[in-house]
């Protein structure tokens, strides 16, 4: 009798604990992240002109290897640049062609990183001829990988130079997410647009002339 | 912490001997619903948890008083869309997934009173530790933390005997896990419904 009670108790515990952990991300855009940072010492007041290149450079190590820089393909690059310009305009900034006259230079760039994990798995079978025994198949290798992409917007002040002789980065907006190669161009860009808009929205208290 | 664990293990080891007196020991398993309160509710997870279990062992030391052990597990979870977090000059926004698993291990002391032939009410105070493991997922990044807390737990409840040696248990507990240098204070209320066996 005692043993039956104990068995019931343990079975109940097992049932209650089974599947007890809650769910995680279901959609790819739930991995999207927007990060912004700024220089708290720098004053944005009274500076309203900026210059921006017509292309988006890909940070892929080509320059470090002595090769010419790679750029994001068109028309994706132009669509992204137009979205950045729209947000800069709404924050009170004017784009100028002459970088030497500008208060800021906005450098957009793009980085892709692929993460790969390899693990071993196996599965077992049960044969009703031999209910006492389980058998094991040979383990097999599972390779899993995903690629993340980041759009980085650096707002530099060409008139301020850091101690190391580089242009001062006054503001950075970074969009990071898992790249989805299955969607169409518009679908892909909608996530990037949303991220660009969010980067400017969460910087509105200080990012204005 | 080690001393508490050693004391608990000693209690567990001694318990089968104590349980030899028929009818003086009670074992229960309870389904537990958790409600975060205080800063745990305000700063981390506000959502009610429907994932929880509690196991309770009791021994009557006389007609009214009992002492026992309790183990529990509650999983709290929350999804925050477009959550914005600012630290200094850095702001991060995105969908956050927050998880908190709490494992109370407590020694209980209580007073029970039989109000009718089948109905017994009781009040108890638990003392021990709560282990917590929390996780915050944002983007592809994951931040985890774990800590042991000193914990207190008042409890009130009742059980109704449905047969010679078993019954239904209903209770409410308030767990308070004190702040540590690694973790915030964690306080939550649970409502529990379970089965109780009398040995």
Interface residues (C-beta under 8 A of the other chain):
Chain A: X2 X5 X9 X12 X13 X16 X17 X20 X21 X22 X23 X24 X25 X29 X30 X31 X32 X33 X34 X35 X36 X37 X38 X39 X40 X148 X176 X177 X178 X198 X202 X203
Chain B: X27 X29 X31 X51 X53 X55 X73 X75 X77 X82 X84 X89 X90 X91 X92 X93 X94 X95 X97 X99 X137 X138 X139 X140 X141 X165 X195 X197 X199
